[in-house]
Amino acid sequence: MVDKIKILILEDNKSDADLLLHALKKSELNFSYEHVDTKEQYEAALDNFKPDIVLSDYHLPSFNGIEAFNIKQAKCPDIPFIIVSGTIGEENAVELIKIGVTDYAIKGKLLSLTQKILRGLKEAKAHSEKKISDKKLKIQNEKLIEIAFLQSHQVRAPIAQILGLYNLFNFNNAADPINVEIFDKMKDTAKSLDNVVREIVQNTSEIREIE
């Protein structure tokens, strides 16, 4: 969690906004905030204030909490979004959670709001860390595939050469001088193949150590 939480409050009723701020200030949260009450101000605040979490009313004059959530999802999908309303209703609240809203709180019962905020931020952090981890894993896999593609022909070439030399070996006359030359070439080719394999293993190990 960040040291100072940036909270964006979307609320058209000043008394309700003051009540919400009073509840936040009574908590132990270290926060700064921006209060907006129109769609235009809200969109600008998402871009410029860059909040860590949004607390939004459900019923607003020009749009509603679902629209506000969708706007947030388009601009900054990873930050938590909590509906704070007095008339949302349990059924509506469940539907909001289903579409991705982090949580909801009743305006007259804000004692649990701090815990909801902290839980939302914790979940968002875990989700962000997972995304970073997944991205690193994807990069590692892409590099491993690239290595396999680029070096596969280096492996196939010496193997094909060894098979070709094997076919030239004179099994009917083991003392044939050309067999000695063939053995020497097979030995050199085997060393070359061993070096290629070692290089692949080394590159693979280095990629897996990327953090």
Residue pairs with C-beta under 8 A, 6 or more apart in sequence:
1 118
1 121
1 122
1 125
2 52
2 121
3 30
4 30
4 31
4 32
5 29
5 30
5 31
5 32
5 52
5 53
5 117
5 121
6 31
6 32
6 33
6 34
6 49
6 50
6 51
6 52
6 53
7 24
7 31
7 32
7 33
7 34
7 51
7 52
7 53
7 54
7 55
7 117
8 33
8 34
8 36
8 42
8 45
8 46
8 49
8 51
8 53
8 54
8 55
9 17
9 20
9 21
9 33
9 34
9 35
9 36
9 55
9 56
10 36
10 37
10 42
10 54
10 55
10 56
10 57
10 60
10 68
11 17
11 20
11 35
11 37
11 55
11 56
11 57
11 84
12 37
12 38
12 57
12 60
12 61
13 57
16 57
16 86
16 107
17 35
17 37
19 107
19 110
20 55
20 84
20 107
20 110
20 113
21 33
21 35
23 110
23 111
23 113
23 114
24 31
24 33
24 113
24 114
27 113
27 114
28 114
29 114
29 117
29 118
34 45
34 49
34 51
36 42
36 44
36 45
37 60
38 61
38 62
39 60
39 62
39 63
39 67
39 68
39 71
42 68
42 71
43 71
43 75
45 51
46 54
46 71
46 72
46 75
46 76
47 75
50 76
51 79
52 79
52 80
52 121
53 79
53 80
53 81
53 82
53 117
53 120
53 121
53 124
54 68
54 72
54 79
54 80
54 81
54 82
55 82
55 84
55 117
56 65
56 68
56 69
56 81
56 82
56 83
56 84
57 65
57 83
57 84
57 85
58 64
58 65
58 83
58 85
58 87
58 88
58 92
59 65
59 85
59 87
60 68
65 83
65 85
65 88
65 96
65 101
66 96
66 99
68 81
69 81
69 83
69 96
69 99
69 100
69 101
72 79
72 81
73 100
78 124
78 127
78 128
78 131
79 124
80 102
80 103
80 117
80 120
80 121
80 123
80 124
81 100
81 101
81 102
82 101
82 102
82 103
82 104
82 105
82 113
82 116
82 117
82 120
83 93
83 96
83 101
83 103
83 104
83 105
84 104
84 105
84 106
84 107
84 110
84 113
85 104
85 106
85 107
86 106
86 107
86 108
88 96
88 104
88 106
93 104
96 104
97 103
97 104
102 116
102 120
102 123
102 124
103 116
103 119
103 120
105 112
105 113
105 116
136 210
136 211
139 210
140 207
140 208
140 210
143 207
144 204
144 207
147 200
147 203
147 204
147 207
148 200
151 196
151 199
151 200
154 196
155 193
155 196
155 197
155 200
158 189
158 190
158 192
158 193
158 196
159 193
161 185
161 189
162 186
162 189
162 190
162 193
165 182
165 185
165 186
165 189
166 186
168 178
168 182
169 179
169 182
170 176
170 178
170 179
173 179
